[in-house]
Amino acid sequence: MSPLTTRLSAAALAVALCGTFLVQSPASAAGSALPAVAPAAAPNDFRYLISFPKHVRRGGSLIYTVKVRNVKAKDQHYVALVGDFPTRFRKIKVISKPRSVKCSVKRRDLSCWITSLDKGDSTTVRVRAWAGSRRGIATVKFGAIVTTDGKADVRKLRKEIRRTIKARTRIR
C-alpha cells in the first residue's frame, strides 16, 4: 500500500473514532495531518500535534515538536506527556519548553509535566534525538494523559496511558 493510501485510510479510521491526536511531518505541515485517537480523559477537550522529519541520515539529529492545546476544558488542567525512544537513538535532549513545563529524560524515556493549561492555552515542547549508526526505521511512541490534580505523580500517570501515537522515521 502506498504512503498516501496508508495516511488516508488512517485518517478515515481516526475520524470514525472521533480522534484528536495529530501527527504531522514538517514536509506536510502545510497540508493535512494524520489524526489518531487521543489518550486524554476528555477526548475532544485537548489537541496534540507532533511534528517530526520522515528521513534522517545515520548519526544525524531529529527534532520532535509536540504542541498541546486545551480547546474546551474549563478550569486548570495538567498534562503528563511521555515519550519512549527506541534503542536506535544515542541521546535525547529537551531543547525548548516554557518555564511552566518540567521535563526529564532518563535513558530513552521522556517525561514532561505541563502545568496550568486553562481553556484556550497551548504549550510546545521540542525534543532533539540523535540517531544511531544503524539503518532502518525508528519508531518513537508518544502518549499523554490529562488530570486536574496538580500534585499527581508523572510516573504513576505514565502507567495509565493506554493509547500512544507512533512517529516513524527512516534512518538512511
ABEGO torsion letter per residue (X at the ends): XBAAAAAAAAAAAAAAAGBABBBBBAAAAABBBBBBBBABABAAABBBBBBBBABBBBGBBBBBBBBBBBAABBEBBBBBBBBBBBAABABBBBABBBAABBBBBBEABBBBBBBGBBBGBBBBBBBBBBBBABBEBBBBBBBBBBBABAABBAAAAAAABABBBBBBBBBX
